[in-house]
Amino acid sequence: MSSHADSSDAHHGEASEPERRTFLGQLSKVVMLGGLATSYGTCAYVGGRFLYPAKPARRAWVLVGEVKSFAQGGAKPFRTPSGSQLTIARQGAGESATDFIALSSICPHLGCRVNWEAQNARFFCPCHNGAFDASGKAIAGPPAEAGQSLARYPLEVRDGLLFIEVELDGLRRASGRGGEAS
Ligand code: FES
């Protein structure tokens, strides 16, 4: 009786060993795949944070000044709260937003500063002779070859005052002492 039980146990032990190996093999595969999925997921998450902004850029309307403070055909430099450098020009004869234009004053080619040339009705970049028409469209030099125009900002006139819509991200960094102290 006991020898039957022993042989039955032994038989059981011999039969379960391959099953156990198979089970452990499958378990290790599942663990490995789970680890890979976790690490790829982490990479995707970390990469995604660099490829896409964590939240949409905050924008706001900011006062530029009185419409009448701009001479007709004239242009003024303007720095947004987050530090972007722009040129705001009065190109039309009227006093509405469409008579003004606000463009980045940083060349999209390699980042030099562009200047408004009223006599040529163009923005000119002295670094590589890049040129942009009055609307900011690239018309000469490397920016024209690459199709890189100047970034344009929305404008609005309210009660004789000119406002511009700008991004606010980076405001704390750009605001100097006040931003650093808080
Ligand atoms: S940086 Fe303006 S044309 Fe090259």
Residues whose N, C-alpha, C, O or C-beta is under 5 A from the ligand:
A	BS01	FES	C107 H109 L110 G111 C112 C125 C127 H128 N129 G130 G141 P142
